[in-house]
Amino acid sequence: MPIPAGKYDVVLGLNILQLMENIDDAIGKCATMLKPGGYFISSSVCMTKPPGMWKYLLGVMQLLQLFPKVQGFTEAQLLQSHRAAGFEIVEQFNHENQPVVFLVAKKLST
C-alpha cells in the first residue's frame, strides 16, 4: 500500500501491532504518514508468550490457519519502538494487570 508522507494529523491503530511481522517498520510507517506534531493512537497486547492453555490453543489455530501469527513484545520494547520512530509518548494507560497498553504518541517535529 502506498504510504503518503506527512499527510495525516492522526493515525489510529487498535489491536494491530501484535499482528504485524515487524512492529518497528509498522510504527515507522505511521510516523511517515503523520505531519510533524501529529498523533499515533494505539492499543497493543504486550506479552512475549501467551499464558497457560492459550499457548497451545493459539499454536493449533495458527497451524490450521484459523488465527494469524502474533508477535511477542514487552511494553518496554513497544515504547522503545515508538521513540525510535520519532514519537514522544504523551499518554499511556494500562488497565488492571491486563497486557493491553493504550498509547497516544506525538510525532516530534523534524
C-alpha positions in Angstrom: 0.0 0.0 0.0 1.4 3.4 -0.9 2.3 5.5 2.2 1.6 9.2 1.7 4.3 11.2 3.6 3.2 13.8 6.0 -0.4 13.8 5.0 -2.3 13.0 8.2 -2.9 14.6 11.6 -3.9 11.3 13.3 -3.3 7.6 12.7 -5.3 5.1 14.7 -4.0 1.5 15.2 -6.1 -0.5 17.6 -5.0 -4.1 18.4 -2.9 -4.4 15.2 0.8 -4.0 16.1 1.0 -7.5 17.6 -0.2 -8.9 14.3 2.5 -7.1 12.2 5.6 -9.0 11.2 7.9 -6.1 12.3 6.5 -3.6 14.7 9.4 -1.2 14.2 8.5 -1.0 10.5 4.8 -0.6 11.2 5.4 2.2 13.7 7.9 3.8 11.3 5.3 3.9 8.5 2.8 5.5 10.8 5.4 8.2 11.6 6.0 8.7 7.9 2.2 9.2 7.3 1.9 11.9 10.0 2.6 15.6 9.8 5.0 16.9 12.4 3.0 17.2 15.7 0.5 14.5 14.5 -0.7 11.7 16.8 -0.5 8.0 16.6 -3.1 6.4 18.9 -2.8 2.7 19.5 -3.7 -0.2 21.7 -1.4 -3.3 21.7 -1.3 -6.6 23.5 2.2 -6.7 25.2 3.3 -10.2 26.1 6.2 -12.3 25.0 4.3 -15.6 25.4 0.6 -16.4 25.7 -0.3 -17.6 29.2 -1.4 -21.1 30.1 -3.5 -23.0 27.7 -3.6 -20.1 25.2 -0.1 -21.1 24.1 -1.3 -24.4 22.9 -4.7 -23.2 21.5 -3.1 -20.4 19.5 -0.4 -22.8 18.2 -3.1 -25.2 16.9 -5.2 -22.4 15.5 -2.2 -20.9 13.7 -1.2 -24.3 12.3 -4.8 -24.7 10.9 -4.6 -21.1 9.6 -7.5 -20.1 11.7 -5.6 -17.4 13.6 -2.7 -15.1 12.5 0.8 -15.2 14.0 1.0 -13.0 17.0 4.3 -11.1 17.7 5.5 -11.1 21.2 7.0 -7.9 22.7 7.1 -6.3 26.1 5.7 -2.9 27.0 9.3 -1.5 27.2 10.0 -2.8 23.7 6.8 -1.1 22.4 7.7 2.2 24.0 11.3 2.0 22.6 9.9 1.3 19.1 7.8 4.4 19.3 10.7 6.6 20.5 13.0 5.2 17.8 10.4 6.2 15.2 10.4 9.8 16.4 7.5 9.8 18.8 7.0 11.2 22.2 4.6 9.3 24.5 2.0 11.8 25.8 -0.4 9.4 27.3 -0.1 5.8 28.4 -2.7 3.6 30.1 -2.8 0.0 31.3 -5.9 -1.4 32.8 -5.5 -3.5 36.0 -3.0 -6.2 35.2 -4.1 -6.6 31.6 -1.4 -6.9 29.0 -3.1 -4.3 26.8 -1.3 -0.9 26.6 -3.1 2.2 25.2 -0.8 4.9 23.9 -1.1 8.4 22.5 2.2 9.3 20.8 3.0 12.6 19.2 5.4 12.8 16.3 8.2 15.1 17.1 8.9 18.0 14.7 11.7 17.2 12.3 
